[in-house]
Structure formats: structure tokens, C-alpha cells
């Protein structure tokens, strides 16, 4: 997901140079670092980028290893639920049983080997259970800007170590509440998700019919072609349907509701992580 608006790192960032295109922590841009972390898992042909139309050209130049048809352009930013739904349509069109790994374009990861190991385990978990899986990070201080995952029962059987049912999500608590959550063993919600794309679309129909209707019309209009096709008819359809969709995060739109029905799992991970949400975080 690479649709940032360039507001968090002023004065360095701008609408045409958002956070994911900045070289904040290394000589490479954040999105280049993110892509290179996952390419050994997926390969360039299976790595998709979803962004807004005005950033498409710059991102394609920044990631020349990816095929042009792997860049999907939203007509406008509508938060992460429509964005992820659009990507899920493309995944299902290419592979109806495809497992989808959802990554923000602008995170920092210290231990890339451990990161890939966690994602592989999460993909196996999503494939075996057909549930939604979120990567939970072991907190090391009471951060108030992150969401927290309250763990339920650990999974048994062949599930990987550190896999739990999700009991509840808690969004951006006070510092006092964050300390309590940490004492209870809660995890940071990294915003990294793994699931079968078809499962996500099914749950979108159940919980967010307004988004699901738009996605269905877009899928019908694409007629089996890639959503990266830039013909004017498809662009017009995308613009019309996106304009009708509510502005919702995937957490509020699907995960919190699916979690209350026992359909969300978390995999506890520790690979050195930050969403670098501000200059203070840097």
C-alpha cells in the first residue's frame, strides 16, 4: 500500500514526494526497501503496488524490477479498506486461491531474515485456517500512537509458535492503558496482514456491502482484464465506484468485526519494527 499524501514529514515530504519516496534511514527510499524485503518471498511478478493515480509514474520509476501491470492506481485515496479490496480483486483474478500479504510501503524493519520467516509462517497459517492473520509485534514501550492486539487462546496442533486467536483490538490507547495492555501480554498491531484474497472479499461483502458493491462492479467492468489496464472506460468506472465508497480503514471495516466472530488470528513476531510515523519516531 503506497498511497501516502506526504503530510507527516513536512517540510521534506510533499504531495508528489510522500513518505514512501523519501530516503530517511538509508540511501534507498522506504518503498524500495520494502519491495526488496519481500521480493525473495514473492518474486517481482507477484508483487503488486497500490497507489493513487498522481504518484503512479514516480513509483514505477522507483521500482523498475516490477512489471508495469503490477501497479494499480486508485482514483482517490479512500483509506485502506477500498485499497486492499482493489488489490484483492486483482489477486483473485490471477489466482482464485491466492494468499495475499498486505504491507504498508513505509515501515522500518531491522532483522530482514526474521521478518521473512514470520511472513512465511503467517502465510502457511492463513492457508491452513482460512482465517485473517495479523502480525503482532512484541511491544518494548507504551506507544500511544499504535493499535494493540489483545490475545486470546494460543493455537495448538500444527500452528506455528506464537499464534493466537485475537480477543480484541484496542486503538491508540492512553499511556496508562498502554502500560496495562503490555502487562497483559498485548501486542502492537503492525498493520501487516496475511489472508486468502477470496476470504477477504467474502468478509467485505458481509461487513461492508457498500464497498463490496463497488468492488463487484469494478470486477465486472474489468471483464477479466488486469485492473492496471489504463483504458479510459475502466478509469471512469473506478472513479465512479470509488466516489461512492466509505472512507474506512481495513481494521474498522473488517478486522474488528471478524475478530468478534473468531475469524482473526495473530502471529507474535519480533524483528525490530517501526511504522516511522513522525520525525520523533525517526
C-alpha positions as CSV (number, residue, x, y, z in Angstrom):
1,X,0.0,0.0,0.0
2,X,1.7,3.2,-1.2
3,X,-0.9,5.9,-1.2
4,X,0.6,8.3,1.3
5,X,-0.3,12.0,1.0
6,X,3.1,13.5,2.0
7,X,1.9,15.2,5.2
8,X,3.9,13.5,8.0
9,X,7.4,14.5,7.1
10,X,7.0,18.2,6.3
11,X,9.0,20.1,5.1
12,X,10.8,17.2,3.4
13,X,7.7,15.5,2.1
14,X,5.2,16.9,-0.4
15,X,2.1,15.5,-2.2
16,X,4.4,14.5,-5.0
17,X,7.1,13.2,-2.7
18,X,5.3,11.3,0.2
19,X,7.0,9.4,2.9
20,X,7.4,6.2,0.9
21,X,9.5,8.1,-1.6
22,X,11.9,9.6,1.0
23,X,15.3,8.3,1.8
24,X,15.0,8.7,5.6
25,X,17.0,5.8,7.0
26,X,19.3,4.7,4.2
27,X,20.4,5.7,0.7
28,X,17.2,3.9,-0.6
29,X,13.6,5.1,-0.5
30,X,11.3,3.4,2.0
31,X,9.3,1.8,-0.7
32,X,12.4,0.4,-2.4
33,X,13.5,-1.1,1.0
34,X,10.0,-2.6,1.5
35,X,9.9,-4.1,-2.0
36,X,13.4,-5.6,-1.7
37,X,12.5,-7.2,1.7
38,X,9.6,-9.2,0.1
39,X,10.9,-10.0,-3.4
40,X,12.7,-13.1,-2.2
41,X,9.3,-14.4,-0.9
42,X,7.1,-13.4,-3.8
43,X,9.2,-12.5,-6.8
44,X,8.6,-9.4,-9.0
45,X,5.7,-10.9,-10.9
46,X,3.6,-11.5,-7.7
47,X,4.4,-8.1,-6.1
48,X,1.7,-5.5,-6.5
49,X,1.7,-1.9,-5.6
50,X,-1.5,0.1,-5.0
51,X,-1.2,3.9,-5.1
52,X,-3.1,7.0,-6.1
53,X,-3.0,7.9,-9.8
54,X,-0.8,11.0,-9.4
55,X,2.0,9.0,-7.8
56,X,1.9,6.1,-10.2
57,X,4.7,7.2,-12.6
58,X,7.2,8.1,-9.8
59,X,6.6,4.7,-8.1
60,X,7.0,2.8,-11.3
61,X,10.3,4.6,-11.9
62,X,11.4,3.8,-8.3
63,X,10.6,0.1,-8.7
64,X,11.8,-0.8,-12.2
65,X,12.0,-4.5,-11.3
66,X,8.2,-4.8,-11.1
67,X,6.1,-5.3,-14.3
68,X,4.1,-2.2,-15.2
69,X,0.9,-4.2,-14.9
70,X,1.6,-4.7,-11.2
71,X,0.9,-1.1,-10.4
72,X,-2.8,-0.4,-9.5
73,X,-4.0,3.2,-9.4
74,X,-6.8,4.3,-7.1
75,X,-8.6,7.4,-8.5
76,X,-8.6,8.9,-5.0
77,X,-7.4,7.8,-1.5
78,X,-10.3,6.2,0.4
79,X,-8.3,4.7,3.3
80,X,-7.1,1.1,3.5
81,X,-10.3,-0.9,3.1
82,X,-11.0,0.1,-0.6
83,X,-7.3,-0.1,-1.3
84,X,-6.9,-3.6,0.0
85,X,-10.2,-4.7,-1.6
86,X,-9.0,-3.4,-5.0
87,X,-5.8,-5.4,-4.7
88,X,-7.7,-8.5,-3.6
89,X,-9.7,-8.3,-6.8
90,X,-6.5,-8.4,-8.8
91,X,-5.1,-11.3,-6.8
92,X,-8.3,-13.4,-7.2
93,X,-8.3,-12.6,-11.0
94,X,-4.8,-14.0,-11.2
95,X,-5.2,-16.9,-8.7
96,X,-8.6,-17.6,-7.1
97,X,-6.8,-19.4,-4.2
98,X,-4.1,-16.8,-3.9
99,X,-2.7,-15.9,-0.4
100,X,-2.4,-12.2,0.0
101,X,0.3,-10.4,2.1
102,X,-0.6,-6.8,2.8
103,X,2.3,-4.4,3.6
104,X,2.5,-0.7,4.1
105,X,5.2,0.7,1.9
106,X,7.0,2.8,4.5
107,X,7.9,0.7,7.6
108,X,11.3,0.1,9.1
109,X,12.5,-3.5,9.8
110,X,15.8,-4.3,11.5
111,X,16.0,-8.1,11.1
112,X,15.0,-9.0,7.5
113,X,15.6,-12.7,7.9
114,X,13.3,-12.9,10.9
115,X,10.8,-10.7,9.1
116,X,10.6,-13.2,6.1
117,X,10.4,-16.1,8.5
118,X,7.4,-14.6,10.2
119,X,5.7,-13.8,7.0
120,X,6.2,-17.3,5.6
121,X,4.7,-18.8,8.9
122,X,1.8,-16.4,8.6
123,X,1.1,-17.4,5.0
124,X,1.1,-21.1,6.0
125,X,-1.3,-20.2,8.9
126,X,-3.7,-18.3,6.6
127,X,-3.6,-21.1,4.0
128,X,-4.4,-23.8,6.6
129,X,-7.1,-22.0,8.6
130,X,-8.7,-19.7,6.0
131,X,-8.8,-17.0,8.8
132,X,-7.4,-13.5,8.7
133,X,-3.9,-13.2,10.1
134,X,-2.3,-10.0,11.5
135,X,1.4,-9.7,12.5
136,X,1.6,-8.7,16.2
137,X,4.8,-7.1,17.4
138,X,6.1,-7.6,21.0
139,X,6.0,-4.0,22.5
140,X,9.0,-2.6,24.2
141,X,7.5,0.7,25.4
142,X,3.9,2.1,25.9
143,X,3.4,3.7,22.5
144,X,0.1,5.6,22.3
145,X,0.1,6.0,18.5
146,X,-0.2,2.3,17.7
147,X,-3.2,0.0,17.8
148,X,-2.9,-3.0,20.2
149,X,-4.0,-6.7,19.8
150,X,-5.4,-8.4,22.9
151,X,-4.5,-12.0,22.5
152,X,-6.9,-14.9,23.2
153,X,-6.1,-18.6,23.3
154,X,-2.9,-19.9,21.8
155,X,-3.4,-22.1,18.8
156,X,-2.4,-25.7,19.2
157,X,-1.8,-28.6,16.8
158,X,0.4,-27.7,13.8
159,X,0.1,-24.0,14.2
160,X,3.4,-22.1,14.4
161,X,4.7,-21.0,17.8
162,X,3.3,-17.6,18.8
163,X,0.0,-18.0,17.0
164,X,-3.1,-16.9,19.0
165,X,-6.8,-16.2,18.5
166,X,-7.4,-12.4,18.6
167,X,-9.6,-11.4,21.5
168,X,-10.0,-7.7,20.8
169,X,-8.3,-4.7,19.1
170,X,-7.6,-1.6,21.1
171,X,-6.9,1.6,19.0
172,X,-4.3,4.2,20.2
173,X,-4.8,4.0,24.0
174,X,-3.6,6.4,26.6
175,X,-0.2,5.8,28.1
176,X,-1.7,4.4,31.3
177,X,-3.9,2.0,29.2
178,X,-0.9,1.1,27.0
179,X,1.1,0.1,30.1
180,X,-1.8,-2.1,31.3
181,X,-2.1,-3.7,27.8
182,X,1.6,-4.5,27.8
183,X,1.4,-6.1,31.2
184,X,-1.5,-8.3,29.9
185,X,0.6,-9.5,27.0
186,X,-1.0,-7.5,24.3
187,X,0.9,-6.8,21.0
188,X,1.3,-3.9,18.7
189,X,-0.8,-4.1,15.6
190,X,1.8,-3.8,12.8
191,X,-0.7,-3.2,10.0
192,X,0.9,-6.2,8.2
193,X,-1.8,-8.7,7.2
194,X,-1.9,-12.2,5.6
195,X,-5.1,-13.9,4.2
196,X,-6.6,-15.6,1.3
197,X,-7.8,-12.9,-1.0
198,X,-11.1,-14.6,-1.7
199,X,-11.8,-14.8,2.1
200,X,-11.2,-11.0,2.5
201,X,-13.7,-10.3,-0.3
202,X,-16.3,-12.6,1.2
203,X,-16.0,-10.8,4.5
204,X,-16.1,-7.4,2.8
205,X,-19.5,-8.5,1.4
206,X,-20.7,-9.5,4.8
207,X,-19.5,-6.4,6.8
208,X,-19.1,-3.6,4.2
209,X,-21.7,-4.1,1.5
210,X,-21.2,-0.5,0.2
211,X,-17.5,-1.2,-0.6
212,X,-18.3,-4.7,-1.8
213,X,-20.9,-3.5,-4.3
214,X,-18.3,-1.1,-5.8
215,X,-15.7,-3.8,-6.0
216,X,-18.1,-6.1,-7.7
217,X,-19.0,-3.5,-10.4
218,X,-15.3,-2.8,-10.9
219,X,-14.6,-6.6,-11.3
220,X,-17.5,-7.0,-13.8
221,X,-16.3,-3.9,-15.7
222,X,-12.7,-5.2,-16.0
223,X,-14.1,-8.4,-17.8
224,X,-11.1,-10.5,-16.8
225,X,-8.5,-7.9,-17.7
226,X,-6.0,-6.5,-15.2
227,X,-7.1,-3.6,-13.1
228,X,-3.8,-2.0,-14.1
229,X,-5.1,-1.5,-17.7
230,X,-5.3,2.2,-18.3
231,X,-8.2,2.4,-20.7
232,X,-10.5,5.4,-20.2
233,X,-13.6,3.2,-19.7
234,X,-12.0,1.4,-16.7
235,X,-10.6,4.6,-15.2
236,X,-14.0,6.2,-15.4
237,X,-15.7,3.1,-13.7
238,X,-13.1,3.1,-11.0
239,X,-13.6,6.9,-10.3
240,X,-17.4,6.5,-10.2
241,X,-17.4,3.5,-7.8
242,X,-14.6,4.8,-5.6
243,X,-16.5,8.0,-5.1
244,X,-19.4,6.0,-3.6
245,X,-17.3,4.0,-1.1
246,X,-17.0,5.0,2.5
247,X,-13.6,6.1,3.8
248,X,-12.7,3.2,6.1
249,X,-9.6,1.5,7.4
250,X,-9.4,-2.3,7.0
251,X,-9.3,-2.5,10.8
252,X,-12.6,-0.8,11.3
253,X,-14.2,-2.2,8.2
254,X,-13.4,-5.9,8.6
255,X,-10.8,-6.9,11.2
256,X,-12.7,-5.7,14.3
257,X,-15.9,-7.3,13.1
258,X,-14.3,-10.6,12.0
259,X,-12.4,-10.7,15.3
260,X,-15.6,-10.7,17.3
261,X,-16.6,-13.8,15.3
262,X,-13.3,-15.6,16.0
263,X,-12.0,-15.3,12.4
264,X,-8.8,-13.3,13.2
265,X,-5.5,-14.8,14.3
266,X,-2.3,-13.0,15.3
267,X,1.2,-14.3,14.9
268,X,3.6,-12.8,17.5
269,X,6.8,-11.6,15.9
270,X,10.0,-9.8,16.9
271,X,12.1,-8.5,14.0
272,X,12.7,-4.9,15.0
273,X,9.9,-2.8,13.7
274,X,8.5,0.8,13.5
275,X,6.0,2.5,11.3
276,X,8.2,5.6,11.4
277,X,5.1,7.8,11.8
278,X,6.9,11.0,12.6
279,X,10.2,12.8,12.8
280,X,10.2,12.0,16.6
281,X,9.9,8.3,15.7
282,X,12.9,8.6,13.4
